[in-house]
Amino acid sequence: TSTGGAGGGGAKVTPLGREVLSRYREMEAKAEACVSDEVAAFAKLMADPTVES
């Protein structure tokens, strides 16, 4: 359980919930790795003040 909220409520994550979160985080990491070069190039392009709008 995890205490939270003003009233000190709690929450439980089921084994299925933990599995879902784990798999989602795996997919997220793989997707990020696949596009990291493109994201870096895009960020550089957007930060370049010489690019006309």
Secondary structure in CASP SS format (residue, H / E / C, confidence):
PFRMAT SS
TARGET T0000
AUTHOR 0000-0000-0000
METHOD secondary structure of the structure
MODEL  1
T C 1.00
S E 1.00
T E 1.00
G E 1.00
G C 1.00
A C 1.00
G C 1.00
G C 1.00
G E 1.00
G E 1.00
A E 1.00
K C 1.00
V C 1.00
T C 1.00
P H 1.00
L H 1.00
G H 1.00
R H 1.00
E H 1.00
V H 1.00
L H 1.00
S H 1.00
R H 1.00
Y H 1.00
R H 1.00
E H 1.00
M H 1.00
E H 1.00
A H 1.00
K H 1.00
A H 1.00
E H 1.00
A H 1.00
C H 1.00
V H 1.00
S H 1.00
D H 1.00
E H 1.00
V H 1.00
A H 1.00
A H 1.00
F H 1.00
A H 1.00
K H 1.00
L H 1.00
M H 1.00
A H 1.00
D C 1.00
P C 1.00
T C 1.00
V C 1.00
E C 1.00
S C 1.00
END
